[in-house]
Amino acid sequence: MVDNPASVPCFEDFGLAEKILRALNDQGYTSPTPIQQKAIPVVLQGRDVMGAAQTGTGKTAGFSLPVIQALLPMANASMSPARHPVRALILTPTRELADQVADNVRNYARYTGLRSAVVFGGVDMAVQTTALRAGVEILIATPGRLLDHVQQKTVNLSQTSILILDEADRMLDMGFLPDLQRIINLLPQKRQNLMFSATFSPEIKKLAASFLSNPVTIEVARSNATADNVSQTVYQVDEADKSEAVAHLIQSQSLKQVLVFTNTRVGASRLTRLLEKKGIRSTAIHGDKTQPERMAALEAFKKGEIDALVATDVAARGLDIVELPCVINYDLPFTAEDYVHRIGRTGRAGASGDAISLYSPKDERFLADIEKLIKRKLPRATLAGFDGKKSSSARPVERRREGGSGLTASGKRSDRSPYKSVVLERKGKHDPWFDKPYEPSLSSVVEAKEGKNPTKQPKKKVAALLGGVPKKK
């Protein structure tokens, strides 16, 4: 375990190159965060690292800056792809996170001459292939698409000297372990390995033991902890009232740029439609959306063109908005670790944030698992000004009976039943012809007297081959 280092007032104290410092100054970086203070010196020493940091603490810069510094001697302006092999590989679990990390790396390495590229699924491989064949030193990728390029022989990992796994716990949750093992087998045996995760489960520790060599463990907060600057509150509402409760929260508190998490794609789409009907600018992002649609939704959300972004956990690791004020859990996550990642979207870079969760009686077990993981009791509260029983969309049966039950105080049915009033209103259009008893037609009466059966059809002639011709006598 690395002890807390002395306070580092600025990035110059790490010995970073002037080109990197100039890029940081362009980004408005003034002083390093705790994870950066601990990780950068260790990575610069070439040690393997197992880092635990909450999302939004600046861990991307914590591993990107020393990697760029280490690769600076290999930077060159040659046009030959052979002079630009993949020297550092950064793996992420989701497309959104890969795109976000690639954007950060591009900004940090702006003045260095090092090339970077990102590859992920959901988009055409042609553009990615062109970038890879031109040569890149730093490659950011999702495991599945990287293996696609390996199979197409558009990328060579034989000279990769640094491997970074970002959000490693999420990779395991998404079933990427076999892909990770295949990728690791393609890399040189001698390399530096960095692994960062927001939670340290037994599975993560087992993965770390399989490929990290005498790693330095870095933690900036208690394992599986939530940020202290995020206010957490839970409201109990009926399952049928959750959608109305979300709309009430957004409108009553005049919230802007709210990230709402659901557990299912169908639930995300339904909630988005209800919020739109309420006049709340909303859009959904989930696995059924194409990658261009997801990226367009994220961009609109970042620009403030969307008030509420309804998402499944596919966006939990890739959305990086410094001033995201609020996260709402429409559904409590099935795994407690996902709660930590969800609320980590707010309160980033030291800013304050609110994490609001809705739960119904059936969610008590999920809530207990969350409280056990984060080792604290979440405060319960009553949603002021919201009465779920009066929710029109959540109570369609009661809405049809708003006129009364049709029963008197003694329990007898009253003539003022709402159903009877509906029948009376239609009597003015009623045709009396339909009240007459059935009267058979005259032709059917005559046929019945003559012994004819009007419903009996005459026999059709059958072909001789089928035995239809009678024998001659």
PAVEXBA-203478 format. One line per 8 residues: number of its first residue (from 1); for each residue x, y, z of C-alpha. Coordinates in steps of 0.001 Angstrom, whole numbers, always signed. Each point is the difference from the previous one (the first is absolute). Example, Ala and Ser with C-alpha at 12.3 -4.5 7.8 and 13.67 -1.06 7.14 Angstrom:
REM PAVEXBA-203478
1) +12300,-4500,+7800  +1370,+3440,-660
This chain:
REM PAVEXBA-203478
1) +0,+0,+0  +1361,+3382,-990  -5,+2586,+2743  -1365,+3455,-635  +2762,+2003,-1647  +821,+3542,+892  -2281,+2593,-1466  +854,+655,-3631
9) -811,+3600,-913  +289,-358,-3783  +663,-2452,-2829  +3531,+1356,-529  +1136,-1876,+3110  -528,-3347,-1774  +2683,+779,-2550  -2390,-73,-2941
17) +1219,+1356,-3330  -755,+3575,-974  -2161,-1176,-2927  -2259,-1900,+2402  -147,+2893,+2464  -1026,+2349,-2783  -2881,-2332,-953  -1114,-186,+3643
25) +28,+3761,+206  -2231,+138,-3094  -2448,-2317,+1793  -39,+2218,+3072  +1716,-2514,+2293  +1615,+1756,+2950  +681,-2582,+2728  -95,-3808,-29
33) -2755,-1984,+1689  +835,-2538,+2747  -18,-2965,-2410  +2308,+1914,-2356  +2354,+877,+2839  +327,-3669,+928  -104,-1689,-3407  +2180,+2207,-2233
41) +3302,-454,+1927  -509,-3772,+289  -855,-464,-3701  +2996,+2129,-990  +2182,-2484,+1932  -1237,-2795,-2271  -1792,-1896,+2774  -3208,-1995,-464
49) -2969,+1686,+1655  -3302,-1182,+1442  -1994,+3181,+569  -3332,+477,+1740  -1615,+3368,-621  -3535,+1270,-176  -1188,+1199,-3361  +548,+3702,-580
57) +3230,+185,+1988  +2249,+584,-3012  +1457,-3489,-327  +96,+260,-3822  +2640,+2707,+270  +1580,-2025,+2811  +1046,-2729,-2428  -6,+1895,-3336
65) +2499,+2711,+934  +2823,-2316,+1157  -607,-2302,-2991  +380,+2946,-2403  +3130,+1070,+1873  +1466,-3510,-314  -681,-153,-3751  +1402,+3453,-808
73) +3452,-1335,-1022  -1716,-2077,-2730  -1990,+2915,-1447  +897,+834,-3610  -1385,+1753,-3065  +648,-2851,-2428  -2768,-873,-2458  +917,-3679,+113
81) -2519,-2121,+1995  +2873,-2216,+1112  +1359,+2917,+2038  -3305,+245,+1904  -775,-3430,+1512  -2526,-441,+2803  +2065,+546,+3147  -2789,+604,+2558
89) -3387,-1748,+45  -2909,+1344,+2076  -3007,-2330,+303  -3420,+1234,+1124  -3306,-1849,+415  -2308,+2342,-1938  +41,+2046,-3186  -841,+3203,+1844
97) +2877,-379,+2441  +2409,-856,-2817  -1001,+3143,-1866  +374,+2106,+3158  +3459,-1374,+845  +1123,+456,-3612  -1096,+3633,+99  +2020,+591,+3175
105) +3108,-1736,-1360  -242,+2009,-3209  -58,+3245,+1986  +2874,-1001,+2301  +2238,-1092,-2910  -874,+2943,-2250  +3526,+1440,-195  +2016,-3222,+317
113) -230,-1495,-3495  -1350,-3273,+1412  -2901,-1472,-1931  -3101,-1448,+1632  -3115,-1751,-1305  -3161,-1592,+1397  -1835,-3097,-1241  -3375,-1251,+1244
121) -3004,-1862,-1355  -3220,+1350,-1442  +1700,+1988,-2786  +1623,-832,-3320  +3476,-1524,+302  +1283,+1714,-3159  +831,+3338,+1634  +1633,-1772,+2948
129) +2020,-2201,-2349  +1350,+3061,-1840  +1185,+1536,+3279  +1615,-3238,+1184  +1858,-579,-3269  +1400,+3529,+183  +1591,-925,+3342  -868,+982,+3588
137) +2014,-115,+3223  -2957,+107,+2415  -3063,-2132,-771  -3238,+214,+1979  -2387,-2878,-667  -2864,-2158,+1181  +1002,-3689,+153  -2433,-1329,-2607
145) +825,+2484,-2758  +3738,-299,+689  -203,-3747,-599  -1900,+698,-3226  +2942,+2079,-1212  +2458,-2651,+1154  -1890,-2579,-2056  +37,+2330,-3007
153) +3742,+526,+557  -398,+3776,+70  +1762,+374,+3355  +3194,-1451,+1429  +545,-137,+3768  +3450,-1600,-10  +1749,+3230,+1087  -2501,+1050,+2681
161) +1914,+765,+3188  -2796,+1476,+2167  -3455,-1491,+672  -2719,+1941,+1849  -3341,-1493,+1069  -2444,+2781,+847  -3171,-867,+1941  +1149,-3602,+265
169) -2901,-1007,+2245  -2482,+1021,-2666  +1834,-2107,-2563  -494,-3055,+2183  -3681,+858,+504  -457,+169,-3778  +1656,-3379,-573  +3220,+1248,-1603
177) +2322,-2310,+1949  +579,-2475,-2907  +687,+2917,-2371  +2422,+1544,+2499  +1901,-3258,+281  +284,-274,-3793  +1276,+3581,-260  +2541,-463,+2804
185) +1365,-3076,-1783  +670,+2152,-3080  +2173,+2453,+1940  +3714,-286,+785  +777,-1705,+3286  +2117,+2931,+1176  -2251,+3009,+450  -1398,+2428,+2582
193) -3581,-735,+1166  -2424,+2493,+1530  -3467,-922,+1243  -2550,+2497,+1314  -3368,-785,+1508  -2606,+1804,+2067  -648,-3139,+2067  +2278,-2780,+1252
201) -1991,-3238,-69  +1600,-3432,+509  -285,-567,-3765  +1973,+3179,-687  +2744,-1054,+2380  +158,-3391,-1695  +321,+1678,-3414  +2753,+2276,+1311
209) +1964,-2954,+1332  -117,-1658,-3432  +1963,+2659,-1920  +1299,+2717,+2373  +3578,-406,+1206  +618,+1163,+3574  -2490,+2870,-406  -166,+3134,+2093
217) -3503,+391,+1442  -1303,+3556,-100  -3230,+1065,+1677  -1270,+3527,+422  -3114,-1024,+1947  -1392,-2997,+1812  -657,-2886,-2363  -3567,-3,-1411
225) -657,+3420,+1574  -2080,+2825,-1408  +1152,+3604,-275  -541,+2151,+3081  -1062,+2986,-2099  -3020,-1869,-1425  -3227,+329,+1989  -1915,-3299,-77
233) -3739,-347,+663  -2533,-2776,-596  -3767,+386,-425  -2460,-2859,+349  -2746,+70,-2635  -2238,-2624,-1545  +1427,-1675,-3076  -2808,+1412,-2163
241) +727,+3552,+1211  +3729,+126,-792  -357,+1705,-3383  -2195,+2750,+1421  +2409,+363,+2930  +2940,+603,-2346  -1959,+2645,-1913  -1038,+1626,+3315
249) +3626,+116,+1211  +1269,+1607,-3194  -2781,+2578,-215  -336,+869,+3695  +3756,+501,+433  +530,+1557,-3466  +2762,-2494,-697  +2077,+254,-3175
257) +2368,-2609,-1417  -1349,-2891,+2062  +1247,-3515,-624  -2697,-2614,+698  +948,-3686,+215  -2333,-2905,-767  +726,-3715,-25  -1634,-789,-3351
265) -52,+1433,-3503  -3787,-163,-149  -244,+1868,+3302  +2331,+2712,-1299  -2098,+521,-3135  -3291,+109,+1928  +1314,+2481,+2546  +1358,+2219,-2769
273) -3408,+124,-1703  -1742,+947,+3265  +2519,+2772,+745  -454,+1379,-3510  -3760,+118,+551  +648,+1968,+3192  +1951,+2605,-1965  +3442,-1196,+1171
281) +2574,-174,-2785  +1166,-3605,+171  +1740,-2705,-1962  +1023,-3588,+685  +3327,-1754,-429  +292,-3788,+171  +1230,-3049,-1889  -2723,+129,-2658
289) +1237,+3395,-1175  +2630,+167,-2721  +3373,+1432,+894  -585,+3243,-1969  -3359,+418,+1799  +1607,-533,+3394  +2823,+2425,-710  -2449,+2615,-1321
297) -2136,-360,+3151  +3035,+407,+2262  +1166,+3047,-1924  -3446,+1636,+224  -99,-760,+3720  +3432,+1532,+593  -1040,+3149,-1893  -3105,+408,+2179
305) -2421,-662,-2845  -1457,-2925,+1964  -1304,+342,+3581  -210,-3704,+837  +2110,-2818,-1421  -1592,-3366,+775  +2577,-2771,-163  +709,-3582,+811
313) +3357,-871,+1557  +1583,+100,-3461  +696,+3705,+668  +1092,-369,+3610  +3717,-99,-832  +267,+2335,-2976  -1750,+3231,+906  +2298,+2703,+1276
321) -1737,+3310,+751  +1758,+2149,+2569  -3108,+1806,+1228  -2611,-2774,-171  -2212,+1060,+2932  -2195,-3019,+586  -322,-3732,-608  -3324,-1787,+495
329) -286,-3762,+390  -3418,-810,-1432  +860,-3658,+678  +2451,-1124,+2632  +2767,-1966,-1729  +75,-3778,+235  +3606,+81,+1236  +1036,+2331,+2802
337) +3296,+904,-1705  -1947,+1627,-2848  -1514,+2420,+2511  +3490,+1349,+743  +691,+474,-3699  -3374,+1614,-703  +177,+2684,+2642  +3656,+565,-882
345) -1258,+1832,-3102  -795,+2998,+2243  +2261,+1812,+2455  +2990,-212,-2348  +3215,+1954,+357  -912,+1111,+3524  -3389,+1463,-915  -3090,-834,+2064
353) -2836,-2124,-1319  -3248,-1743,+896  -767,-3702,-366  -3702,-817,+300  -1314,-3559,+12  -3572,-1257,-245  -923,-3357,+1453  -3144,-2029,+477
361) -548,-2739,+2602  +1302,-2635,-2420  +3347,+1839,-158  +784,-334,+3725  +2554,-2753,-650  +1904,+2100,-2556  +33,+2957,+2391  +1360,-2169,+2805
369) +2790,-1291,-2277  +977,+3572,-920  +135,+1121,+3627  +2073,-3052,+886  +2490,+741,-2773  +487,+3706,+734  -155,-601,+3759  -2497,+2730,+735
377) -3755,+418,+432  -1621,+2039,-2737  -2440,+2629,+1303  -3681,-585,-826  -2185,+3001,-812  -3519,+845,-1103  -436,+1515,-3422  -1536,+3400,+817
385) -3039,+1003,-2036  -362,-3402,-1645  -2934,-2303,+653  +439,-3154,-2004  -3607,-1079,+527  -1168,+2970,-2048  +2296,-811,-2910  -2230,-193,-3046
393) +2404,-2013,-2106  +791,-2452,+2786  -3647,-587,+1008  -2014,-531,-3209  -2657,-2075,+1776  -705,+2655,+2625  -73,+2681,-2702  -2925,-1718,-1727
401) -1868,-125,+3307  +525,+3573,+1134  -3834,+497,+51  -371,-2372,+2928  -198,-3695,+682  -3778,-253,-558  -529,-1230,+3570  -1923,+1783,+2757
409) +1103,+184,+3620  -2093,-3105,+750  +1799,-1963,-2670  -2900,-51,-2514  +506,+1065,-3596  -1105,+3545,-659  -1883,+1187,-3089  +2765,+2586,-336
417) +2542,-2594,-1091  +2342,+1457,-2620  -527,-3055,-2182  -3797,+482,-32  +375,+3663,-919  +2015,-1021,-3025  -2830,-2310,-1155  -2633,+2718,+484
425) +2013,+2420,-2089  -68,-2439,-2926  -3793,-607,+88  -674,+3002,-2180  +1797,-1713,-2905  -1508,-3439,+592  -1978,-1556,-2933  -3226,-1707,+1293
433) +113,-2471,-2924  +2677,-1945,+1923  -2458,-535,+2909  -2485,-2035,-2137  -123,-3803,+470  +1344,-2251,-2730  -2431,-548,-2878  +890,-2640,-2653
441) -289,+1025,-3654  -3087,-1048,-2053  +2037,-2192,-2383  +1472,-2013,+2844  -3489,-617,+1447  -1316,-1310,-3397  +3040,-2277,-477  -490,-1412,+3500
449) -3659,-861,-778  +1001,-1786,-3266  +2565,-2076,+1897  +2973,+1708,-1518  +3091,+731,+1994  +1320,+3387,-1125  +3355,-712,+1614  +514,-3365,-1731
457) +2169,+262,-3101  -489,-2369,-3029  +2613,-2650,-541  +2694,+846,-2460  +869,-2392,-2805  +3085,-2094,+656  +2391,-1119,-2712  -223,-3644,-1146
465) +3590,-668,+1015  -1017,+715,+3556  -2959,-2407,-84  -2632,+2624,-647  -1824,-1718,-2911  -2747,-2411,+1148  +40,-3575,-1307  -2423,-909,-2814
473) -2690,-2526,+877
